[in-house]
Amino acid sequence: MDAAYDAMVAAIRSDATPNLFVMQYTPDWLVRNLLLVPRFFFTESVIEKRKPLSSKARRAGWVGCNIVLGDIPTDGKLRLILNSEVIGKSEVREQFQRVQPLASLGVNLRGWTLDVLKVVRRLGKREFSLPEMYQFEHELGELHPDNQNVRPKIRQQLQILRDVGLLEFEGQGHYKLR
């Protein structure tokens, strides 16, 4: 759960979201898992609008939001502690440096890029093809209803993911995760 929906969307659009730390702990207060979601992984597609508070509530009509962690690509969930074991500094830094080039993308472009990256990760394999990505054309189109050229946009975003070092283009519509 997060705060006000409109405030969160405004923060995303102005590139002013903070980093998020998510902690899971045991009943006896030992940290089991800790992850960092860098601020540049927050896009409108990972924010879920909640129902307004009822007319009987003290703040009637107020609309909150949820951050849907499952909609953030795995690349954006940097593990700091996993199963009560601290991840080494160098490994955490390497994870962050790998995704940091995404921060340089403009806010409007970043949403598309991260949505395409999420689809790539959902394919669940290291190598994939453009036709496999096109299977998600309708879903991506629903996330970005103002775009009427979804297939070219998918190709553009794959090129961007290649340029920032997350993918390799193998030729003839084939890609490989780095």
Number of C-alpha atoms within 10 A of each C-alpha: 11 14 13 15 18 14 14 22 19 13 15 22 17 11 17 14 19 13 13 14 14 14 13 16 13 10 7 6 8 10 17 15 18 21 17 18 22 20 16 25 24 31 25 17 16 19 21 15 17 15 11 14 14 11 10 8 10 9 11 11 13 17 16 19 20 16 19 14 15 10 16 21 20 15 19 22 21 20 21 20 19 14 12 15 12 15 15 12 10 9 13 17 11 12 16 18 11 15 19 15 15 21 14 10 15 12 18 14 12 20 23 20 22 25 24 24 21 18 19 24 15 11 12 9 10 12 16 17 16 15 12 14 18 15 11 16 17 13 14 20 16 11 14 15 11 9 12 10 10 20 19 10 18 22 16 15 20 23 18 18 22 17 13 17 15 19 20 18 17 12 8 8 13 14 20 16 16 11
